[in-house]
Amino acid sequence: MNQQRKAVYNKRQILVLENDDQKIQELVFNLIEEKLKTDLKNLELRFDSIKEYLTSINISLEDEIIRANLKNSDKLFFAIFENIRQIYFSKEKDIENFNQITRSVALNILDSLWMIHLEKMEQLRDSVSLKAYSNIEPLVAYKKDSFVFYKDLWRDLTNYLLDFVIKFSNKDVIHQAPKSNTVITGNKDKVGRNDPCPCGSGKKFKHCCGK
C-alpha cells in the first residue's frame, strides 16, 4: 500500500507543482502509450476487432492504414498513438491553456479515483479475513486484490484522460467573469452519471466523457 501511495503521490506532485507543458504532455502520453500497448496485446489482430476497438476509444483511422499494419502490432500501435498525439497537439494549438486544463482535469480525476481506491482497500481489509475459510492465505489474497485495484486506478485515469483529449473542445471551456480565468470543476467523490463531468465542461458526466 505504501508503494502504491508513493507512486500516486509522485504523479500528483507533477500535476500540482508542474507548469511545464512538456512534462504534462509526457505524463499524459506515457499513460496513453501504456494503455494502448496493453490493449493491443489482448486484441486479436483482425480488421474487425481493431475497428471495433478504435470505435470504443473514439479514434478514426483509415482502413488502409489498419490493413497495412495488421501483421505488425508495433506499427499498428504507432499509427494509433500518433493519431492521438496529433489530436492533442491540434487542441493545444486551438484551445488556450489546453495543457494546463489537461493538468487540472488529470489532478481532479486522480484525486477522485484515489479516494475510491482507498475505500476499496478499506473494504478489502475488512473482508480479507473471510478468505481463510476458503483455504486461501489472507495476506496473499490481500496483495493480489490490492494490485488489481491499483491497476484499475491507472486504467480508469487513462481512460478518462483519453476520452477528455478526444472530446474536449473550445465550447467546453468555462471562463470566469470578469477575470476570465479558466475554471475546471470536479470533486473527490466517485463520479455519478448525473454529476458534473470532471473535465470541467459544465455538462453532466453522462453527456460528456461518460458517453
N, C-alpha and C positions, 0 to 999 in steps of 0.2 A: 504493500500500500504506500509506503514511504517513497519507493521508486516511482510509482505512478504519480504521486503528488508532485514530486520533484520535476518530472517530465512535463506535466501540465503547467506548473508554475513557471518553468523556463520559457515555454511558449507564450504564456500570459505576460511575462515580463517584456518580451519583444513587442507584444501588442499594446501594452500600457505605456512603455517608455520610448518606443522607436518611432521617429518621424521620418526615417529614411525610406522613401518609396520603394527603392530597390530591395530592401530587406523584407518589406511587407510582401512584395511580389514573390520573393524567394520562398517565404513561408507558405504562401497560398499555392504556388506552383509545385512545391515539394509534396504537399498533401495530395493534390490532384494527381500528380505523377504516380505516387504510391497506390492510389485508388485504381487508376486505370490499369496499371501493371497487374494488380491483384485480380481485378475483374476479368481481364483478358486471359489470365491463366485458367480461370474457371469457366471460360466460354468455349464452346465448340466453334472452331473457326470455319463456320459456314456462312454464306452470304446472308441468309435469312436471320440467323442468330445475331450477326453483327448489326444488321439493320434494326432489329428489334431492340438491341442494347442501346444503340445510338439514339433511337427514338425515346427510350426511357430516360436518357440524360439530356434530351432536347438538343442534340447535336446533329447537324446536317452535313453529310459527307457524300461527295459524288459517287455514284455506283461504280464508275470506272476505277476510282481510287481504291474502293473497298475490294473489288475483284482482283485488282493488280497486287494487293498485299495480303490476300487470304492465306498464302502459304508461308508468310513471314510475320510472326506476331510482333517482332521488334519494329518492323517498318509500319505495321498497322498501328501500333501504339504511337509511333512518332507522328503519323498523319493525324490521328485524333488529338493528341496532345498539342500539336502545332496549331490545329484549328481552334482549340480553346485559348491558347496563348494569343492568337490574333484577335479573338473576340475581346479578350481582356485589354489588349493594347489599344484596340479601337475605342473601347469605352473610356480608357484612361485619357485618350485624346479628346473625346467628345463631352465627357462629364467632368465638370470642375471638381477637383479634390477626390477623384474616384479612389485613389489608393488609400486615402485617409478614411473615406466612407467604408471601404472594404475592411480596414483595420478595426473600425468601431463595430461593424457588423460581426466580424470574427470574434472580437472580445465579448460582445453580448451573448453570442451563441455558445462560446466556450464556457462562460460563467454559468449559463443555464444548464448545459449538459454536465458540467462538473457537479452541480448541486444534485442533479438527477442521479449521477453516478454514486455520490456519497449516500444518498437514500437507498439505492440498490445494495450498496455494500453493507449498510446497517441491517437491511433485511436479510442479507446473506449470512451475516454473523449470527443473527437470531435463529436462523433455520439450519445452520450447518451441523449442529449437534444431532439433528434428526438423521443425518447421513449414516451415523454409526449403526442405526437399526437396520440399514441395508447392506451391512458389511463393507461400507466404504469409509476409508480413513478420512475423518473430518477435515484435517489440515490439507490433505491432497485435494479434496473436493473444493475447499475454500479457494485454494490457489488457482485451480482450474477455472472455476466460475468467475473468479475475480479477473483473470486475464481475458476471458470472453467479454465481460462487461467493459473492460478497459479498451479493447479493440472496437467495441460498439461505439464508445465515445468518439474516437477518432474517425470512425466511418461516418457517423452521423454529422460530425462537424464538417467533414469534407463534402458530404452530400449537400448540406445546407449552403456551403460556400460556392460549390459548383453551380447550384441552382441560382444563387444570387448573381454570380458573374454572368450567367447566360441571360437572365430575365431582367436585371436591373436596367433602368433607363432614366433619362433626364426627367421624365414626368413623375418618377418616383421620388425625386429629391424634394425634401421638405425644407423650406427656408424660414427662418425665424425672424420676423419683423420686430424692430426696424433694423437690426444689425446684420441681418441676412446670413447668420451663421448656420451651417448645415446641422440639422438635428437628426440623430439616429435614436430611435426608440428601441425598447427591449426590456426584458426583466429576467430574473434569475430562476423563475419557475418554469416548469415544463410548458412548452408552447402548445396551447389548445387550438383546435381548428378555428374557433371564433375569436382568438386573441389577435392583437396587432402583430403583424409579421416582424420578426427580429431584424429584417433588413432595413426597416425604417421607412418603408413605402407609404405607411399610413393605411394600407389595406389590411383586411383580415388575412390571417395566415392561409386559410383555405383558398383565398382568391389570389394569392401571390406565390410565395415559394413553396407552399403546401399543396399546389395543384397536382 
